[in-house]
């Protein structure tokens, strides 16, 4: 029997969105491709016979019970998108390159991929627990540029890693697709081009998730220890139980749990046994949105949500992404009140402000806003943080995980810009490490990016200093000068120009008075030395000390690695 569905399971939506798009470019005309995150998967999500693609082997234990026995499982292996390596290829050979990814394992895998193919350079995986190399020329990251300070000048982003060719071949074999390998190769490279840095846009959530319009969550699943969240939940319950409440609008930042709240409202209402239909506006073009809401003009078989006999709940998510023309049409449909379904809408933006800017239809806003719910950010409900963590551990069956106090303190101070969704991703990731208690060094790199930021800035600054010195062609002599000043300062020994000249001669650097003066002038202009008045002469500055210390460390680590 030919299998017609592929289900992708990952911790992070970013990965599942990228891989979904890649597979659609390769086999999207032959099979249905769905994706789901670990936090959203339910027992009925994966159908019998689906080919299941796991983002890594570690999540198998989290989802194994939810995958039917008949489903073949493929563990994804990833490779860099070589279409994005042009900048690397254009560099002169022998560059020292630091590779930064979201964790050490992924950084090591990226180093291996680069070393095997773009072999002209020397690569080192970044680890926050190891000494930072200072003599690197460039930083390379596979789509994780947010981990690095924005002001760095030597960063090359080679884009997100993709499924490697062998994994794609394995999936096609399990699907029993009879396609020539040459065609698969062509389509694989087409997908690489489509997902290249210039063309790739997978930041929006891919709504091909295989949720099958199910309302899986109830109010028991919603943590509301904080006053702000408890008020929202109580009001939501009131709306849910009032059968006369036709419209409910839920506003909240991405990742706050708007969709979960909408499902809980449906399940508490007298419509709980009726269909729950969810329409996501942020992933559809104009024609797709129109068809989902109002049906297709060309096909009577394709009924929209407002043409079908849905008596349950219609949830329109990210309604602010709906074009004004369709907003007006939606208002007309809602205003005539001929349909029986309850309508819940969600938005990640303040629709009231959008109305002022003429970006949202005012009459639709006033209609929907009759029953309004605001879901607070996680930063506004820190009392919920520990209960949420415990809830997540229970849901993924990892109650044994514990955290050091320093980690919990960090969590309480961290802003959680992507809210509960981000917290879920972090706890799920940490659960795969099989470490307990979990300390700071085990957190994903990006969580510590602020703490690590200065390390990367120092790399960029030192690279600039070395480059400026090398413009004049005397790096070795300048290092010896700084080293003399540095060691002399420790021993309270000062160097006049004559003494410095003799010291350099012992080290094998013979300079004229004019040459020495030129080198000292460059070091002073770079802020590495301070020229004092009178006989005190020149001494090393604090910046010079930091530079030479970092230079020593990097060369010691280089020697140790050989």
C-alpha positions as CSV (number, residue, x, y, z in Angstrom):
1,X,0.0,0.0,0.0
2,X,1.3,3.4,-0.9
3,X,1.6,5.8,2.0
4,X,0.4,9.2,1.3
5,X,1.2,11.3,4.4
6,X,4.3,12.6,6.1
7,X,4.1,13.9,9.7
8,X,7.1,16.0,11.0
9,X,7.5,16.2,14.7
10,X,9.9,18.7,16.3
11,X,10.5,20.7,19.4
12,X,10.8,24.0,17.7
13,X,8.4,25.4,15.1
14,X,11.3,27.0,13.2
15,X,12.7,23.5,12.4
16,X,9.4,22.0,11.5
17,X,8.5,25.0,9.3
18,X,11.8,24.8,7.4
19,X,11.7,21.0,6.9
20,X,8.0,21.1,5.8
21,X,8.8,23.7,3.2
22,X,11.8,21.7,2.0
23,X,9.8,18.4,1.6
24,X,7.0,20.3,-0.2
25,X,9.5,21.5,-2.7
26,X,10.7,17.9,-3.3
27,X,7.6,15.7,-3.0
28,X,4.7,18.1,-2.3
29,X,3.0,17.0,-5.6
30,X,2.9,13.4,-4.4
31,X,2.1,13.3,-0.7
32,X,0.5,15.4,2.1
33,X,3.0,16.9,4.5
34,X,2.0,18.0,8.0
35,X,4.1,19.2,10.9
36,X,3.5,19.4,14.7
37,X,5.5,20.4,17.7
38,X,6.0,18.1,20.7
39,X,3.8,20.4,22.8
40,X,0.9,20.2,20.4
41,X,0.9,16.5,19.6
42,X,-2.1,14.5,20.8
43,X,-2.9,10.7,20.5
44,X,-5.0,11.3,17.4
45,X,-2.6,13.6,15.6
46,X,-0.6,11.0,13.8
47,X,-2.7,8.7,11.5
48,X,-1.9,5.0,10.9
49,X,0.4,4.6,8.0
50,X,2.0,8.1,8.2
51,X,5.7,8.3,7.7
52,X,6.9,10.1,10.8
53,X,10.0,12.3,10.7
54,X,11.5,13.2,14.1
55,X,13.8,16.3,14.4
56,X,16.2,14.2,16.5
57,X,16.4,10.8,18.2
58,X,16.1,12.3,21.7
59,X,12.4,13.2,21.3
60,X,11.4,9.7,20.5
61,X,10.8,8.9,24.1
62,X,8.5,11.9,24.5
63,X,6.3,11.0,21.6
64,X,6.6,7.3,21.0
65,X,3.4,6.4,22.8
66,X,1.5,8.9,20.6
67,X,2.7,7.3,17.3
68,X,0.8,4.3,16.0
69,X,2.9,1.1,15.7
70,X,2.2,0.9,12.0
71,X,4.1,4.2,11.3
72,X,7.7,4.0,10.1
73,X,9.9,6.5,11.8
74,X,12.8,8.5,10.3
75,X,15.2,10.4,12.5
76,X,16.3,13.5,10.6
77,X,19.9,14.0,9.8
78,X,20.8,17.6,8.8
79,X,23.3,19.3,6.6
80,X,24.0,22.9,5.8
81,X,22.5,24.5,2.7
82,X,25.5,24.8,0.5
83,X,23.7,27.4,-1.7
84,X,24.3,29.8,1.1
85,X,28.1,29.3,1.3
86,X,29.2,31.6,-1.5
87,X,30.6,34.2,1.0
88,X,32.7,31.5,2.6
89,X,34.0,30.2,-0.7
90,X,35.1,33.7,-1.7
91,X,37.3,34.1,1.3
92,X,41.0,33.5,1.0
93,X,42.0,30.0,2.2
94,X,43.1,29.3,5.8
95,X,40.6,31.6,7.7
96,X,40.0,30.8,11.4
97,X,36.2,30.5,11.8
98,X,34.1,30.1,14.9
99,X,30.8,28.3,14.3
100,X,27.9,29.3,16.6
101,X,24.7,27.3,16.8
102,X,22.0,27.0,19.4
103,X,23.7,24.2,21.3
104,X,27.1,22.4,21.2
105,X,25.9,19.3,19.5
106,X,24.4,21.2,16.6
107,X,27.6,23.4,16.4
108,X,29.7,20.3,16.2
109,X,27.6,18.9,13.4
110,X,27.8,22.1,11.5
111,X,31.6,22.1,11.9
112,X,31.7,18.6,10.5
113,X,29.6,19.5,7.5
114,X,31.7,22.6,6.7
115,X,35.0,20.8,7.2
116,X,34.1,18.0,4.8
117,X,33.0,20.3,2.0
118,X,34.2,23.9,2.4
119,X,37.6,22.5,3.6
120,X,39.7,25.5,2.8
121,X,39.2,27.0,6.3
122,X,39.7,26.0,9.9
123,X,36.5,25.6,12.0
124,X,35.9,25.5,15.7
125,X,32.5,25.0,17.4
126,X,31.6,27.6,20.0
127,X,31.0,26.4,23.5
128,X,30.3,28.8,26.3
129,X,32.0,26.5,28.8
130,X,35.3,26.6,27.0
131,X,37.8,29.5,26.5
132,X,36.8,31.8,23.7
133,X,39.4,31.9,20.9
134,X,40.6,35.4,20.1
135,X,42.4,35.0,16.8
136,X,39.4,34.1,14.7
137,X,38.7,35.8,11.4
138,X,35.0,35.2,11.0
139,X,31.9,33.9,12.9
140,X,29.6,31.5,11.0
141,X,26.1,30.7,12.1
142,X,23.4,28.5,10.5
143,X,20.4,30.8,10.9
144,X,21.1,31.6,14.5
145,X,22.3,35.2,14.1
146,X,20.0,36.3,17.0
147,X,22.6,34.7,19.3
148,X,25.2,37.3,18.4
149,X,25.5,41.0,19.1
150,X,24.1,43.0,16.2
151,X,27.1,45.3,15.9
152,X,29.5,42.4,15.0
153,X,31.1,43.0,11.6
154,X,32.5,39.6,10.8
155,X,29.4,37.3,10.9
156,X,28.4,35.1,8.0
157,X,24.9,33.6,8.2
158,X,24.6,30.5,6.1
159,X,20.9,29.9,6.8
160,X,19.1,27.1,8.6
161,X,20.3,23.5,8.1
162,X,18.1,21.2,6.0
163,X,17.4,17.5,5.8
164,X,20.4,15.8,4.2
165,X,20.0,14.0,1.0
166,X,20.2,10.5,2.6
167,X,17.3,11.4,4.9
168,X,15.2,12.6,1.9
169,X,16.0,9.4,0.1
170,X,14.9,7.3,3.1
171,X,11.6,9.1,3.3
172,X,10.9,8.7,-0.4
173,X,11.7,4.9,-0.1
174,X,9.2,4.5,2.7
175,X,6.6,6.4,0.8
176,X,7.1,3.9,-2.1
177,X,7.4,6.8,-4.6
178,X,8.8,5.5,-7.9
179,X,10.9,8.4,-9.0
180,X,14.3,8.4,-10.7
181,X,17.2,9.5,-8.5
182,X,18.2,12.1,-11.0
183,X,14.8,13.8,-10.5
184,X,15.1,13.6,-6.7
185,X,18.6,15.3,-7.0
186,X,17.2,18.1,-9.1
187,X,14.3,18.7,-6.8
188,X,16.6,18.6,-3.7
189,X,18.7,21.4,-5.1
190,X,15.6,23.3,-6.2
191,X,14.6,23.1,-2.5
192,X,18.0,24.4,-1.4
193,X,17.7,27.4,-3.7
194,X,14.1,28.0,-2.6
195,X,15.3,27.9,1.0
196,X,18.4,30.0,0.4
197,X,19.0,33.2,2.4
198,X,17.6,35.4,-0.4
199,X,14.4,33.4,-0.9
200,X,13.7,31.8,2.4
201,X,10.9,33.1,4.6
202,X,9.8,30.6,7.2
203,X,9.5,33.0,10.1
204,X,5.7,32.8,9.9
205,X,4.2,29.8,11.5
206,X,3.5,27.0,9.1
207,X,-0.2,26.2,9.5
208,X,-0.1,22.9,7.8
209,X,0.0,21.3,11.2
210,X,-2.0,18.2,11.4
211,X,-4.3,19.4,14.2
212,X,-7.3,18.3,12.2
213,X,-9.5,21.1,13.7
214,X,-9.6,19.5,17.1
215,X,-10.1,21.3,20.3
216,X,-7.7,19.5,22.5
217,X,-7.4,21.8,25.5
218,X,-9.7,22.6,28.4
219,X,-9.5,25.1,31.2
220,X,-7.8,22.5,33.4
221,X,-4.8,22.7,31.1
222,X,-4.4,26.5,31.6
223,X,-2.2,27.6,34.5
224,X,-3.6,30.7,36.2
225,X,-1.9,31.2,39.6
226,X,-1.3,34.9,38.9
227,X,-4.1,37.5,39.3
228,X,-3.8,38.7,35.7
229,X,-4.2,35.3,34.2
230,X,-6.8,34.2,36.7
231,X,-9.0,37.3,35.7
232,X,-8.7,36.4,32.0
233,X,-9.6,32.7,32.7
234,X,-12.6,33.6,34.8
235,X,-13.9,36.0,32.2
236,X,-13.3,33.4,29.4
237,X,-15.3,30.8,31.4
238,X,-18.2,33.3,31.7
239,X,-18.2,33.9,27.9
240,X,-18.0,30.1,27.3
241,X,-21.0,29.3,29.4
242,X,-23.2,32.1,28.1
243,X,-24.9,30.6,25.0
244,X,-25.9,34.1,23.9
245,X,-22.3,35.1,23.4
246,X,-21.8,35.0,19.7
247,X,-18.4,36.7,19.3
248,X,-15.3,36.6,21.4
249,X,-12.0,38.3,20.6
250,X,-8.7,37.2,22.2
251,X,-5.7,39.5,22.1
252,X,-2.2,38.6,23.2
253,X,1.4,38.5,22.0
254,X,2.7,35.4,20.1
255,X,3.2,32.4,22.3
256,X,0.8,33.5,25.1
257,X,-1.7,30.7,24.5
258,X,-4.5,32.3,22.6
259,X,-5.3,29.2,20.6
260,X,-5.4,27.1,23.8
261,X,-7.8,29.5,25.4
262,X,-10.1,29.4,22.3
263,X,-10.2,25.6,22.5
264,X,-10.9,25.7,26.2
265,X,-13.8,28.1,25.6
266,X,-15.3,25.7,23.0
267,X,-14.9,22.7,25.3
268,X,-16.7,24.4,28.2
269,X,-19.6,25.6,26.0
270,X,-22.8,23.8,25.1
271,X,-21.2,23.4,21.6
272,X,-18.4,21.1,22.9
273,X,-19.8,18.1,21.0
274,X,-20.0,20.1,17.7
275,X,-17.2,20.9,15.3
276,X,-14.3,23.3,16.1
277,X,-13.0,24.8,12.9
278,X,-9.7,26.8,13.0
279,X,-8.6,29.1,10.2
280,X,-5.1,30.6,10.4
281,X,-4.8,33.9,8.5
282,X,-1.1,34.4,8.8
283,X,-0.1,31.6,6.5
284,X,-2.5,32.0,3.6
285,X,-2.6,34.2,0.5
286,X,-5.7,36.2,-0.4
287,X,-7.4,33.5,-2.4
288,X,-6.7,30.8,0.2
289,X,-8.1,32.9,3.0
290,X,-11.2,33.7,0.9
291,X,-11.8,30.1,0.1
292,X,-11.3,29.0,3.7
293,X,-13.9,31.5,4.9
294,X,-16.4,31.8,2.1
295,X,-15.7,28.9,-0.2
296,X,-14.6,28.6,-3.8
297,X,-16.4,30.2,-6.7
298,X,-15.1,27.5,-9.0
299,X,-16.1,24.5,-6.9
300,X,-19.3,23.8,-5.1
301,X,-17.6,21.0,-3.2
302,X,-15.2,23.5,-1.5
303,X,-17.4,25.1,1.2
304,X,-16.0,27.9,3.3
305,X,-16.6,28.0,7.1
306,X,-19.5,30.4,6.7
307,X,-21.1,28.4,3.9
308,X,-21.1,25.1,5.7
309,X,-23.5,24.0,8.4
310,X,-21.0,24.4,11.2
311,X,-23.0,24.9,14.4
312,X,-20.0,24.7,16.7
313,X,-17.2,27.2,16.9
314,X,-15.3,28.9,14.1
315,X,-11.9,30.2,15.3
316,X,-10.2,32.8,13.1
317,X,-6.6,33.2,14.2
318,X,-4.4,36.2,13.6
319,X,-7.4,38.1,12.1
320,X,-5.3,41.2,11.8
321,X,-3.6,39.5,8.8
322,X,-6.9,39.3,7.0
323,X,-6.9,41.9,4.1
324,X,-9.4,44.8,4.6
325,X,-11.5,43.7,1.6
326,X,-12.1,40.3,3.4
327,X,-12.6,42.0,6.7
328,X,-15.5,44.0,5.3
329,X,-17.0,40.9,3.7
330,X,-16.6,39.0,7.0
331,X,-18.4,41.8,8.8
332,X,-21.3,41.6,6.4
333,X,-21.5,37.8,7.0
334,X,-21.4,38.2,10.7
335,X,-23.8,41.1,10.8
336,X,-26.6,39.3,9.1
337,X,-26.5,36.7,11.9
338,X,-27.9,33.9,9.7
339,X,-25.3,31.4,10.8
340,X,-25.5,29.5,14.1
341,X,-21.8,29.0,14.9
342,X,-19.9,31.0,17.6
343,X,-17.0,33.0,16.3
344,X,-13.8,33.4,18.2
345,X,-11.1,35.6,16.7
346,X,-7.5,36.1,17.9
347,X,-4.9,38.7,17.2
348,X,-1.3,39.3,18.2
349,X,-1.6,43.0,17.6
350,X,-3.8,45.7,19.2
351,X,-6.7,45.9,16.7
352,X,-7.8,49.2,18.3
353,X,-4.5,50.8,17.3
354,X,-4.8,49.2,13.8
355,X,-8.3,50.8,13.4
356,X,-6.7,54.3,14.1
357,X,-4.2,53.6,11.4
358,X,-6.9,52.4,9.0
359,X,-5.4,48.9,8.9
360,X,-8.4,47.2,10.4
361,X,-12.1,47.6,9.5
362,X,-13.7,49.7,12.3
363,X,-17.2,48.1,12.2
364,X,-15.7,44.6,12.4
365,X,-13.6,45.7,15.4
366,X,-16.6,47.1,17.3
367,X,-18.6,43.9,16.6
368,X,-15.9,41.5,17.7
369,X,-14.7,43.6,20.6
370,X,-18.1,43.2,22.5
371,X,-16.5,40.3,24.4
372,X,-12.8,41.0,24.8
373,X,-10.1,38.9,26.4
374,X,-6.5,39.9,27.0
375,X,-3.9,37.2,27.5
376,X,-1.0,38.6,29.5
377,X,2.7,38.1,28.6
378,X,4.6,35.6,30.7
379,X,6.7,38.5,31.9
380,X,3.5,40.0,33.4
381,X,2.6,36.7,35.2
382,X,5.8,35.5,36.8
383,X,3.8,33.8,39.6
384,X,2.8,31.3,36.9
385,X,6.4,30.4,35.9
386,X,7.1,27.6,38.3
387,X,3.6,26.1,38.0
388,X,4.0,26.2,34.2
389,X,7.4,24.5,34.4
390,X,5.9,21.7,36.6
391,X,3.0,21.4,34.2
392,X,5.3,21.1,31.2
393,X,7.4,18.4,33.0
394,X,4.2,16.4,33.6
395,X,3.0,16.7,30.1
396,X,6.3,15.4,28.7
397,X,6.6,12.8,31.4
398,X,9.9,14.2,32.8
399,X,8.9,14.9,36.4
400,X,12.4,13.9,37.6
401,X,14.1,17.0,36.1
402,X,15.3,19.5,38.6
403,X,17.0,22.9,38.3
404,X,19.7,24.6,40.3
405,X,18.7,27.7,42.1
406,X,20.8,29.9,39.8
407,X,18.7,28.6,36.8
408,X,15.4,29.3,38.5
409,X,16.6,32.8,39.4
410,X,17.6,33.3,35.8
411,X,14.2,32.1,34.6
412,X,12.5,34.6,36.9
413,X,14.6,37.5,35.5
414,X,14.5,36.5,31.9
415,X,11.9,38.4,29.8
416,X,10.6,35.4,27.8
417,X,9.9,37.4,24.7
418,X,8.1,34.4,23.1
419,X,6.1,33.7,26.2
420,X,4.8,30.3,27.2
421,X,5.7,28.8,23.9
422,X,9.4,29.7,24.4
423,X,9.3,28.3,28.0
424,X,7.9,25.1,26.6
425,X,10.6,24.8,24.0
426,X,13.4,25.5,26.6
427,X,12.1,23.0,29.2
428,X,11.5,20.3,26.5
429,X,15.0,20.9,25.1
430,X,16.5,20.6,28.6
431,X,14.6,17.4,29.3
432,X,16.4,15.7,26.5
433,X,19.9,16.3,28.0
434,X,19.3,13.7,30.8
435,X,21.1,16.0,33.3
436,X,19.8,16.8,36.7
437,X,20.0,19.1,38.4
438,X,20.4,21.4,35.4
439,X,22.9,24.3,35.8
440,X,23.4,27.4,33.8
441,X,26.0,25.8,31.4
442,X,23.3,23.5,30.0
443,X,20.9,26.3,28.9
444,X,20.6,26.9,25.2
445,X,23.2,29.4,23.9
446,X,20.7,32.1,23.1
447,X,19.4,32.3,26.7
448,X,22.9,33.3,27.8
449,X,23.6,35.5,24.8
450,X,23.6,38.7,26.8
451,X,26.1,37.2,29.2
452,X,28.2,35.9,26.2
453,X,27.8,39.1,24.2
454,X,30.9,40.8,25.5
455,X,33.0,37.7,24.4
456,X,31.9,38.2,20.8
457,X,32.4,41.9,20.9
458,X,36.0,41.4,22.2
459,X,36.6,39.0,19.3
460,X,35.5,41.7,16.8
461,X,37.5,44.4,18.6
462,X,40.7,42.3,18.7
463,X,40.3,41.4,15.0
464,X,40.1,45.1,14.2
465,X,43.2,45.9,16.2
466,X,45.2,43.1,14.6
467,X,44.0,44.2,11.1
468,X,45.0,47.8,11.8
469,X,48.5,46.8,12.9
470,X,48.9,44.5,10.0
471,X,48.1,47.4,7.6
472,X,51.6,48.7,8.6
473,X,53.2,45.3,8.3
474,X,54.7,44.8,11.7
475,X,52.4,42.7,13.9
476,X,55.2,40.6,15.4
477,X,57.2,43.6,16.5
478,X,54.1,45.3,17.9
479,X,53.2,42.2,20.0
480,X,56.8,42.2,21.4
481,X,56.5,45.9,22.3
482,X,53.2,45.4,24.1
483,X,54.5,42.2,25.8
484,X,57.6,44.2,27.0
485,X,55.4,47.0,28.4
486,X,52.9,44.4,29.9
487,X,55.6,42.4,31.7
488,X,57.5,45.5,32.7
489,X,54.4,47.0,34.4
490,X,54.1,43.8,36.5
491,X,57.7,44.1,37.6
492,X,57.5,47.9,38.0
493,X,60.1,48.2,35.2
494,X,59.8,51.0,32.7
495,X,61.1,51.1,29.2
496,X,62.5,54.3,27.6
497,X,62.8,54.2,23.8
498,X,66.5,53.2,23.9
499,X,65.9,50.4,26.5
500,X,62.9,49.2,24.4
501,X,65.1,49.2,21.3
502,X,67.7,47.0,23.0
503,X,65.0,44.7,24.4
504,X,63.6,44.1,20.9
505,X,67.0,43.4,19.4
506,X,67.4,40.5,22.0
507,X,64.1,39.2,20.6
508,X,65.4,39.3,17.0
509,X,63.8,42.6,15.9
510,X,66.3,45.2,14.9
511,X,64.6,48.6,14.4
512,X,65.9,52.1,13.7
513,X,64.8,55.0,15.9
514,X,62.4,56.1,13.1
515,X,60.9,52.6,12.7
516,X,60.4,52.2,16.5
517,X,58.8,55.7,16.7
518,X,56.3,54.7,13.9
519,X,55.3,51.5,15.7
520,X,54.8,53.3,19.0
521,X,52.7,55.9,17.3
522,X,50.3,53.2,15.8
523,X,49.9,51.5,19.2
524,X,49.2,54.9,20.8
525,X,46.5,55.7,18.2
526,X,44.8,52.4,18.8
527,X,44.6,53.2,22.5
528,X,46.9,50.3,23.5
529,X,49.6,52.5,25.0
530,X,49.8,55.7,27.0
531,X,52.6,58.3,26.4
532,X,53.5,59.9,29.7
533,X,55.3,63.2,30.2
534,X,59.0,63.4,31.0
535,X,61.2,60.4,31.7
536,X,58.3,58.2,32.6
537,X,58.1,57.3,29.0
538,X,55.4,55.0,27.4
539,X,53.3,52.4,29.3
540,X,50.6,49.9,28.3
541,X,47.0,51.0,28.7
542,X,44.2,48.9,30.2
543,X,42.9,48.2,26.7
544,X,46.4,47.1,25.7
545,X,46.6,44.8,28.7
546,X,43.2,43.2,27.8
547,X,44.3,42.8,24.2
548,X,47.7,41.2,24.9
549,X,46.1,38.9,27.6
550,X,43.5,37.7,25.0
551,X,46.3,37.3,22.4
552,X,48.3,35.1,24.8
553,X,45.3,33.0,25.7
554,X,44.3,32.4,22.1
555,X,47.8,31.4,21.1
556,X,48.1,29.0,24.1
557,X,44.8,27.4,23.1
558,X,46.0,27.1,19.5
559,X,49.2,25.4,20.7
560,X,47.2,23.1,22.9
561,X,45.0,22.0,20.1
562,X,47.8,21.0,17.8
